[in-house]
């Protein structure tokens, strides 16, 4: 069914960064067919949605996510990264079966859609990743993701895999899912981080990603202790080591990059590697504050992500935008992270993190129709300057202000109600499976 959004305030995020008042968006065959004022069209298959007084913008895109961890929200507080992984997250992840992973993914995508997100780059646990793709397939979410790859000798038994098995399962998932459902589902190799992967595995991932034309998604330089251990183990810093092995470039997204050296900042810039800033996670795990303004000023593409629910503890892009806008100001000044820069990270930056900047991330004719509609008339966003819609979006708006969400031309949230997932059933299933895993996992 074609869809016409009428009379909205459209934040295009196109090259000119146009904002169109009282304008319409015509969606046909999953794409934006026309965008402008007073669009007139007829047809038995046309649905009209009046968005008068509301903001229409590109759907938010998370550049780093762990849908497998959402069941473990509020169960891993008060720890730094390596202890957080070893004591809580890895044992929990090892407890997943396909049913619990599906419940975790359903909960993830329900929360993301309700908070205005339309796409994400996800890293799973080691096994059962089909369940995450199945969830995204069924609820209409745009997902680029892959199973975690963990073949290092000291990886816990419940998650350890051989190099050959890790590569074989990744390739099998790629064959089953990459480019399916009109390109809405795509695969990415996901070696977890330096400390969980052998050099042999990382070299093969670098080779295969170029051979297959798919992305690489991993973590780098998140925590000072991690950086020290990496340096001790491989004799190089995280990002420099990845670069030597071929794991940098525009097809690579590195989460965090809180502690890059000066050399590594240059490598990120020159290789055009994408960095994902996860301010909520970096604060909660006491990892630090990434040098995002400096990376952006140097020309590095930076996107935003929530990371995992146990280290955040939510998946709300409005929270991440506000944090990203505020966090750096004491150091770089009040104009260092203006709203337009932060909104670009949450939309176009995320599209680049997924390698989909030609398809999503802005509202332009010919692009896929991934759209979020936000109501800025509530008490907490009132009053606002009618000449500046970006400030209330970044500083004041909340996920409850999201009214409609369109992904690939289909309404997946209408009038704040999920249409492809049942919220009550999702929550009930999540509680059941989370309790089951926690009860059998030694804390």
Buried (B, 14 or more C-beta within 10 A) or exposed (E): EBBBBBBBBBBBBBEEEBBBEEBBBBBBEBBBBEBEEEBEEEEEEBEEBEBEEBBBBBBBBBBBBBBBBBBBBEBBEEBBBBBBBEBBBBBBBBBBEBBBBBBBBBBBBBBBBBBBBBBBBBBBBBBBBBBBBBBBBBBBBBBBBBBBBBBBEEBBEBBBBEBEEBBEBBBEBBEEBBEEBEBBBBBBBBBBBBBBBBBEBBBBBBEBBEEBEBBBBBBBBBBBEBBEBBBEEBEBBBBBBBBBBBBBBBBBBBBBBBBBBEEBBBBBBEBBBBBBBBBBBBBBBEBBBBBBBBBBEEEBBBBBBBBBBBBBBBBBBBBBBBBBBBBBEEEBEEEBBBBBBBBBBBBBBBBBBBBBBEBBBBBBEEBBBBBBBBBBEEEEBEEBEEEEBBBBBBBBBBBBBBBBBBBBBBBBBBEBEBBBBEEEEBBEBBEEBBEBBBEEBEE
